[in-house]
Amino acid sequence: MINMLFLDHAVDLSDIDLAIYKYVLQNLDKVIYMRIRELAANTHTSTASVQRFCRKFECQGFTEFKIRLKLLQEQTAAKTPATPVDPGMYINFFNRVTTPDFDAHIQAAVQLLKQCELVLFIGVGSSNVMAEYGALYFSSMFHMAVRIEDPVTYPQRYFPKALLDKTCVIALSVSGETPEVISYLSNLSFRDSHTLSITNSAHSTVARLTDVNIATDIAKEHYVEQDVTSQVPCLFILEYLAKILHEQNKAD
């Protein structure tokens, strides 16, 4: 149950509703000019699903939904002062954390990590900083974890198979298309290891190369052609996973 958009009370959304909701939030400027068939196509749903979604927001149909969405957009623009940081994208992310779909991915990652005794973190750029933090945090809360400092080296080549079977590689990449990370995951020496990724999109190459993926689905940000998309969701997920694993280990 989440309080959203122009309503003043919570709404119970299904997984299909959540897919439409996320698209609407990320594409407000486009949705208010769309036809219902366009929104259905862009969210991989049906026009009937969009109609049901609109009725949950107390609208007779998609036309009324767009009108109320437009009014909300105008009111928000009038009340909100210009700021370089959009708190809404963080609020939307933490709202998704409470959904069954997100929890299912977290639980899949937990089950994967519970089979492992060694965790290897890899990332490039700002994700490399997250990899270093993740290794330190996991080592203090869960099992031994190390960061691969140089993505062109493959230390697991020298691991015995018994250790590789209990090793998990956690790949961090906001874009999910980092060449060094893709190359690393594609290396044959990983064939006996478990793999987990945290990316912005579940449809990225890195996400599809790993056994389990947790997607943050946060708005992309660029500054002077540099990707400065927030790493806050990644930081939260790393700490969340480590704490769950720590508590479950205590209980076992």
C-alpha positions as a Markdown table, in Angstrom:
| # | Residue | x | y | z |
|---|---|---|---|---|
| 1 | Met | 0.0 | 0.0 | 0.0 |
| 2 | Ile | 1.7 | 3.2 | -1.2 |
| 3 | Asn | 0.5 | 6.8 | -1.1 |
| 4 | Met | 1.1 | 8.1 | -4.6 |
| 5 | Leu | 0.5 | 10.8 | -7.2 |
| 6 | Phe | -2.5 | 13.1 | -6.7 |
| 7 | Leu | -4.3 | 10.9 | -4.1 |
| 8 | Asp | -4.2 | 11.5 | -0.4 |
| 9 | His | -4.5 | 7.9 | 0.6 |
| 10 | Ala | -2.7 | 4.6 | -0.1 |
| 11 | Val | -3.3 | 2.4 | -3.2 |
| 12 | Asp | -2.9 | -1.3 | -3.4 |
| 13 | Leu | -1.0 | -2.0 | -6.7 |
| 14 | Ser | -0.4 | -5.3 | -8.4 |
| 15 | Asp | 2.9 | -6.1 | -10.2 |
| 16 | Ile | 1.4 | -4.9 | -13.5 |
| 17 | Asp | 0.2 | -1.7 | -11.8 |
| 18 | Leu | 3.6 | -1.1 | -10.4 |
| 19 | Ala | 5.2 | -1.4 | -13.9 |
| 20 | Ile | 2.8 | 1.2 | -15.2 |
| 21 | Tyr | 3.3 | 3.4 | -12.1 |
| 22 | Lys | 7.1 | 3.4 | -12.5 |
| 23 | Tyr | 6.8 | 4.3 | -16.2 |
| 24 | Val | 4.4 | 7.1 | -15.4 |
| 25 | Leu | 6.7 | 8.5 | -12.7 |
| 26 | Gln | 9.8 | 8.4 | -15.0 |
| 27 | Asn | 7.9 | 9.9 | -18.1 |
| 28 | Leu | 5.4 | 12.4 | -16.7 |
| 29 | Asp | 6.1 | 14.9 | -19.5 |
| 30 | Lys | 5.4 | 12.2 | -22.2 |
| 31 | Val | 2.5 | 10.4 | -20.5 |
| 32 | Ile | 0.2 | 13.4 | -20.4 |
| 33 | Tyr | 0.3 | 13.6 | -24.2 |
| 34 | Met | 0.1 | 9.8 | -24.9 |
| 35 | Arg | -2.8 | 7.7 | -26.1 |
| 36 | Ile | -3.8 | 4.7 | -24.0 |
| 37 | Arg | -2.4 | 2.3 | -26.6 |
| 38 | Glu | 1.0 | 4.0 | -26.5 |
| 39 | Leu | 1.2 | 3.7 | -22.7 |
| 40 | Ala | 0.2 | 0.1 | -22.9 |
| 41 | Ala | 2.8 | -0.6 | -25.5 |
| 42 | Asn | 5.6 | 1.2 | -23.6 |
| 43 | Thr | 4.8 | -0.7 | -20.4 |
| 44 | His | 4.3 | -4.1 | -22.1 |
| 45 | Thr | 0.7 | -4.3 | -20.7 |
| 46 | Ser | -2.7 | -4.0 | -22.3 |
| 47 | Thr | -5.2 | -1.1 | -22.6 |
| 48 | Ala | -7.5 | -3.0 | -20.2 |
| 49 | Ser | -4.6 | -3.0 | -17.6 |
| 50 | Val | -4.1 | 0.7 | -18.1 |
| 51 | Gln | -7.8 | 1.3 | -17.6 |
| 52 | Arg | -7.8 | -0.7 | -14.3 |
| 53 | Phe | -4.7 | 1.2 | -13.2 |
| 54 | Cys | -6.5 | 4.5 | -13.8 |
| 55 | Arg | -9.6 | 3.4 | -11.9 |
| 56 | Lys | -7.4 | 2.6 | -8.9 |
| 57 | Phe | -6.4 | 6.2 | -9.0 |
| 58 | Glu | -10.1 | 7.1 | -8.9 |
| 59 | Cys | -10.3 | 8.2 | -12.5 |
| 60 | Gln | -13.1 | 7.1 | -15.0 |
| 61 | Gly | -10.5 | 6.5 | -17.7 |
| 62 | Phe | -7.1 | 7.4 | -19.1 |
| 63 | Thr | -8.3 | 10.8 | -20.3 |
| 64 | Glu | -9.2 | 11.9 | -16.7 |
| 65 | Phe | -6.0 | 10.3 | -15.4 |
| 66 | Lys | -3.9 | 12.5 | -17.8 |
| 67 | Ile | -5.8 | 15.6 | -16.8 |
| 68 | Arg | -5.2 | 15.0 | -13.1 |
| 69 | Leu | -1.6 | 14.2 | -13.8 |
| 70 | Lys | -1.2 | 17.4 | -15.7 |
| 71 | Leu | -2.7 | 19.4 | -12.8 |
| 72 | Leu | -0.4 | 17.7 | -10.4 |
| 73 | Gln | 2.6 | 18.5 | -12.5 |
| 74 | Glu | 1.7 | 22.2 | -12.7 |
| 75 | Gln | 1.0 | 22.4 | -8.9 |
| 76 | Thr | 4.3 | 20.7 | -8.2 |
| 77 | Ala | 6.3 | 23.0 | -10.5 |
| 78 | Ala | 4.7 | 26.0 | -8.8 |
| 79 | Lys | 5.4 | 24.9 | -5.3 |
| 80 | Thr | 8.8 | 23.3 | -5.7 |
| 81 | Pro | 11.9 | 25.6 | -5.8 |
| 82 | Ala | 14.6 | 24.7 | -8.3 |
| 83 | Thr | 17.1 | 22.3 | -6.8 |
| 84 | Pro | 19.9 | 20.2 | -8.2 |
| 85 | Val | 18.7 | 17.2 | -6.2 |
| 86 | Asp | 15.3 | 15.5 | -6.7 |
| 87 | Pro | 14.2 | 13.9 | -3.5 |
| 88 | Gly | 11.4 | 12.2 | -5.3 |
| 89 | Met | 13.6 | 9.7 | -7.1 |
| 90 | Tyr | 14.9 | 8.5 | -3.7 |
| 91 | Ile | 11.4 | 8.4 | -2.2 |
| 92 | Asn | 10.3 | 6.3 | -5.2 |
| 93 | Phe | 13.2 | 3.9 | -4.8 |
| 94 | Phe | 12.5 | 3.3 | -1.1 |
| 95 | Asn | 8.8 | 2.8 | -1.9 |
| 96 | Arg | 9.8 | 0.0 | -4.3 |
| 97 | Val | 11.9 | -1.6 | -1.6 |
| 98 | Thr | 8.7 | -2.6 | 0.2 |
| 99 | Thr | 7.1 | -4.3 | -2.9 |
| 100 | Pro | 7.0 | -8.1 | -3.3 |
| 101 | Asp | 8.8 | -7.9 | -6.6 |
| 102 | Phe | 11.9 | -6.2 | -5.0 |
| 103 | Asp | 11.8 | -8.5 | -2.0 |
| 104 | Ala | 11.8 | -11.5 | -4.3 |
| 105 | His | 15.1 | -10.4 | -5.9 |
| 106 | Ile | 16.6 | -9.7 | -2.5 |
| 107 | Gln | 15.7 | -13.1 | -1.2 |
| 108 | Ala | 17.1 | -14.7 | -4.4 |
| 109 | Ala | 20.4 | -12.9 | -3.7 |
| 110 | Val | 20.4 | -14.0 | -0.1 |
| 111 | Gln | 19.9 | -17.6 | -1.0 |
| 112 | Leu | 22.8 | -17.3 | -3.5 |
| 113 | Leu | 25.1 | -15.7 | -1.0 |
| 114 | Lys | 24.3 | -18.2 | 1.7 |
| 115 | Gln | 26.0 | -20.9 | -0.4 |
| 116 | Cys | 29.2 | -18.9 | -0.5 |
| 117 | Glu | 32.3 | -18.5 | 1.7 |
| 118 | Leu | 34.1 | -15.9 | -0.4 |
| 119 | Val | 32.7 | -12.8 | -2.1 |
| 120 | Leu | 34.5 | -10.9 | -4.8 |
| 121 | Phe | 33.4 | -7.4 | -5.7 |
| 122 | Ile | 34.0 | -5.7 | -9.0 |
| 123 | Gly | 33.2 | -2.3 | -10.3 |
| 124 | Val | 34.6 | 0.6 | -12.4 |
| 125 | Gly | 34.6 | 4.3 | -11.7 |
| 126 | Ser | 32.1 | 5.2 | -8.9 |
| 127 | Ser | 31.0 | 1.6 | -8.8 |
| 128 | Asn | 34.6 | 0.7 | -7.9 |
| 129 | Val | 34.2 | 2.9 | -4.8 |
| 130 | Met | 31.0 | 1.0 | -4.0 |
| 131 | Ala | 32.9 | -2.3 | -4.6 |
| 132 | Glu | 35.5 | -1.3 | -2.0 |
| 133 | Tyr | 32.8 | -0.3 | 0.5 |
| 134 | Gly | 30.9 | -3.5 | -0.2 |
| 135 | Ala | 33.9 | -5.6 | 0.5 |
| 136 | Leu | 34.6 | -3.9 | 3.8 |
| 137 | Tyr | 31.0 | -4.0 | 4.9 |
| 138 | Phe | 30.5 | -7.7 | 3.9 |
| 139 | Ser | 33.7 | -8.7 | 5.7 |
| 140 | Ser | 32.5 | -7.1 | 8.9 |
| 141 | Met | 29.0 | -8.5 | 8.7 |
| 142 | Phe | 29.0 | -11.7 | 6.6 |
| 143 | His | 31.9 | -13.6 | 5.1 |
| 144 | Met | 35.3 | -12.8 | 3.8 |
| 145 | Ala | 35.0 | -10.3 | 0.9 |
| 146 | Val | 37.5 | -8.6 | -1.3 |
| 147 | Arg | 37.5 | -6.1 | -4.1 |
| 148 | Ile | 39.1 | -6.9 | -7.4 |
| 149 | Glu | 41.2 | -3.8 | -7.8 |
| 150 | Asp | 42.3 | -4.4 | -11.4 |
| 151 | Pro | 39.5 | -5.7 | -13.7 |
| 152 | Val | 42.0 | -7.1 | -16.2 |
| 153 | Thr | 43.3 | -9.7 | -13.6 |
| 154 | Tyr | 41.6 | -12.9 | -12.8 |
| 155 | Pro | 42.8 | -14.2 | -9.4 |
| 156 | Gln | 40.1 | -16.9 | -9.4 |
| 157 | Arg | 42.1 | -18.7 | -12.0 |
| 158 | Tyr | 44.3 | -19.9 | -9.2 |
| 159 | Phe | 41.5 | -20.9 | -6.8 |
| 160 | Pro | 40.8 | -24.6 | -6.3 |
| 161 | Lys | 37.4 | -25.8 | -7.7 |
| 162 | Ala | 36.1 | -26.4 | -4.2 |
| 163 | Leu | 36.6 | -22.7 | -3.4 |
| 164 | Leu | 35.2 | -21.5 | -6.8 |
| 165 | Asp | 32.0 | -23.5 | -6.0 |
| 166 | Lys | 31.6 | -21.4 | -2.9 |
| 167 | Thr | 32.6 | -18.0 | -4.4 |
| 168 | Cys | 30.2 | -15.3 | -5.4 |
| 169 | Val | 31.1 | -12.5 | -7.7 |
| 170 | Ile | 29.1 | -9.3 | -7.1 |
| 171 | Ala | 29.3 | -7.0 | -10.2 |
| 172 | Leu | 28.4 | -3.4 | -9.7 |
| 173 | Ser | 27.5 | -1.2 | -12.7 |
| 174 | Val | 25.0 | 1.6 | -12.9 |
| 175 | Ser | 24.7 | 1.4 | -16.7 |
| 176 | Gly | 25.0 | -2.4 | -16.8 |
| 177 | Glu | 27.1 | -2.0 | -19.9 |
| 178 | Thr | 30.6 | -1.4 | -18.4 |
| 179 | Pro | 33.0 | -3.2 | -20.9 |
| 180 | Glu | 35.5 | -4.2 | -18.2 |
| 181 | Val | 32.7 | -5.8 | -16.0 |
| 182 | Ile | 31.2 | -7.5 | -19.0 |
| 183 | Ser | 34.5 | -8.9 | -20.0 |
| 184 | Tyr | 35.1 | -10.1 | -16.4 |
| 185 | Leu | 31.8 | -11.9 | -16.1 |
| 186 | Ser | 32.3 | -13.5 | -19.6 |
| 187 | Asn | 35.7 | -15.1 | -18.5 |
| 188 | Leu | 35.6 | -18.9 | -18.4 |
| 189 | Ser | 37.2 | -18.9 | -15.0 |
| 190 | Phe | 33.8 | -17.9 | -13.6 |
| 191 | Arg | 32.0 | -21.0 | -14.8 |
| 192 | Asp | 32.0 | -22.6 | -11.4 |
| 193 | Ser | 31.2 | -19.4 | -9.4 |
| 194 | His | 28.0 | -17.8 | -8.5 |
| 195 | Thr | 27.3 | -14.3 | -9.8 |
| 196 | Leu | 25.1 | -11.4 | -8.6 |
| 197 | Ser | 24.8 | -7.9 | -10.0 |
| 198 | Ile | 23.4 | -4.6 | -9.0 |
| 199 | Thr | 22.5 | -2.4 | -12.0 |
| 200 | Asn | 20.1 | 0.3 | -12.9 |
| 201 | Ser | 18.3 | -1.8 | -15.4 |
| 202 | Ala | 17.4 | -5.5 | -15.3 |
| 203 | His | 17.7 | -5.6 | -19.1 |
| 204 | Ser | 21.3 | -4.6 | -19.3 |
| 205 | Thr | 24.1 | -6.9 | -20.4 |
| 206 | Val | 25.7 | -7.2 | -16.9 |
| 207 | Ala | 22.2 | -8.1 | -15.5 |
| 208 | Arg | 21.7 | -10.8 | -18.0 |
| 209 | Leu | 25.1 | -12.3 | -17.5 |
| 210 | Thr | 24.6 | -12.9 | -13.8 |
| 211 | Asp | 22.6 | -15.6 | -11.9 |
| 212 | Val | 20.7 | -12.9 | -9.9 |
| 213 | Asn | 20.2 | -9.2 | -10.6 |
| 214 | Ile | 18.8 | -6.5 | -8.4 |
| 215 | Ala | 17.8 | -3.4 | -10.4 |
| 216 | Thr | 17.6 | 0.0 | -8.8 |
| 217 | Asp | 15.5 | 1.6 | -11.6 |
| 218 | Ile | 16.5 | 5.2 | -10.6 |
| 219 | Ala | 16.5 | 8.2 | -12.9 |
| 220 | Lys | 19.8 | 8.6 | -14.8 |
| 221 | Glu | 21.7 | 11.8 | -14.3 |
| 222 | His | 24.5 | 13.4 | -16.4 |
| 223 | Tyr | 26.7 | 16.4 | -15.8 |
| 224 | Val | 29.0 | 17.6 | -18.6 |
| 225 | Glu | 28.7 | 14.3 | -20.4 |
| 226 | Gln | 29.6 | 12.4 | -17.3 |
| 227 | Asp | 27.2 | 9.8 | -15.7 |
| 228 | Val | 26.6 | 10.9 | -12.2 |
| 229 | Thr | 23.6 | 8.7 | -11.4 |
| 230 | Ser | 23.2 | 8.3 | -7.7 |
| 231 | Gln | 24.8 | 5.3 | -5.9 |
| 232 | Val | 22.5 | 5.7 | -2.9 |
| 233 | Pro | 20.4 | 2.7 | -4.0 |
| 234 | Cys | 23.4 | 0.5 | -4.5 |
| 235 | Leu | 24.7 | 1.5 | -1.1 |
| 236 | Phe | 21.4 | 0.6 | 0.5 |
| 237 | Ile | 21.2 | -2.8 | -1.2 |
| 238 | Leu | 24.7 | -3.8 | -0.1 |
| 239 | Glu | 24.0 | -2.9 | 3.5 |
| 240 | Tyr | 20.6 | -4.5 | 3.4 |
| 241 | Leu | 21.9 | -7.8 | 2.0 |
| 242 | Ala | 24.8 | -7.9 | 4.5 |
| 243 | Lys | 22.5 | -7.3 | 7.5 |
| 244 | Ile | 20.0 | -9.9 | 6.4 |
| 245 | Leu | 22.8 | -12.5 | 5.9 |
| 246 | His | 24.3 | -11.5 | 9.3 |
| 247 | Glu | 20.9 | -12.0 | 11.1 |
| 248 | Gln | 20.2 | -15.3 | 9.4 |
| 249 | Asn | 23.7 | -16.6 | 10.2 |
| 250 | Lys | 23.1 | -15.8 | 13.9 |
| 251 | Ala | 19.8 | -17.6 | 13.8 |
| 252 | Asp | 21.2 | -20.8 | 12.2 |
